[in-house]
């Protein structure tokens, strides 16, 4: 999964460049979001373990000795979704202001 890890890294670098070019700062939670995305990728690098109960051979996904706190996972994913939605809304607002100068 090295290619996938590289792709995730490249996508994140590009996203961070966009955020910074639009005036985003560290207080916007960029490093926290990056840590969550990285942790999720490390836990499920093919993005199928949290969507399906078994792999293509029918074996259940094993997460090693790591337990999964589903309440916390839901809360963290809601926060991550809020981060990305807020970034989208901020970018949209910036675009609207730029296209409609007063």
ZAMARGU-4260 file (C-alpha; in steps of 0.2 Angstrom, whole numbers, plus 5000, padded with zeros to 4 digits):
<rodrens>
0) 5000/5000/5000 | 5015/5012/4998 | 5007/5019/4982 | 4991/5023/4992 | 5001/5031/5006
5) 5010/5042/4994 | 4994/5047/4986 | 4986/5051/5003 | 5002/5061/5007 | 5002/5070/4991
10) 4983/5074/4992 | 4986/5081/5010 | 5001/5092/5005 | 4990/5099/4990 | 4975/5102/5002
15) 4987/5111/5015 | 4994/5122/5001 | 4977/5127/4996 | 4972/5131/5014 | 4988/5141/5017
20) 4986/5150/5000 | 4969/5156/5005 | 4975/5163/5022 | 4971/5148/5033 | 4982/5147/5049
25) 4986/5133/5061 | 4972/5139/5072 | 4960/5132/5059 | 4965/5114/5065 | 4975/5109/5050
30) 4987/5099/5059 | 4974/5090/5070 | 4964/5086/5054 | 4980/5079/5046 | 4984/5068/5061
35) 4966/5061/5060 | 4967/5057/5042 | 4984/5049/5044 | 4978/5039/5059 | 4963/5033/5049
40) 4974/5029/5034 | 4986/5019/5045 | 4972/5009/5053 | 4963/5005/5036 | 4975/5009/5022
45) 4964/5002/5008 | 4948/5011/5015 | 4938/4995/5016 | 4940/4989/5034 | 4927/5002/5041
50) 4915/4999/5026 | 4914/4980/5025 | 4914/4966/5038 | 4926/4955/5028 | 4939/4956/5015
55) 4937/4949/4997 | 4942/4932/5003 | 4928/4932/5017 | 4940/4934/5031 | 4935/4947/5045
60) 4945/4962/5046 | 4957/4962/5060 | 4963/4978/5068 | 4976/4969/5079 | 4975/4972/5098
65) 4967/4989/5095 | 4950/4991/5102 | 4938/5003/5093 | 4928/5015/5103 | 4914/5018/5091
70) 4906/5033/5101 | 4923/5042/5100 | 4925/5037/5082 | 4908/5045/5078 | 4913/5061/5087
75) 4930/5062/5079 | 4923/5059/5062 | 4909/5072/5065 | 4923/5084/5070 | 4933/5080/5054
80) 4918/5082/5043 | 4914/5099/5051 | 4932/5104/5048 | 4931/5100/5029 | 4914/5108/5028
85) 4920/5124/5036 | 4935/5124/5024 | 4923/5122/5009 | 4911/5136/5015 | 4926/5147/5018
90) 4933/5144/5001 | 4916/5147/4993 | 4914/5163/5003 | 4931/5169/4997 | 4926/5165/4979
95) 4909/5174/4980 | 4918/5189/4987 | 4931/5189/4974 | 4918/5187/4960 | 4907/5201/4967
100) 4917/5215/4973 | 4908/5230/4980
</rodrens>
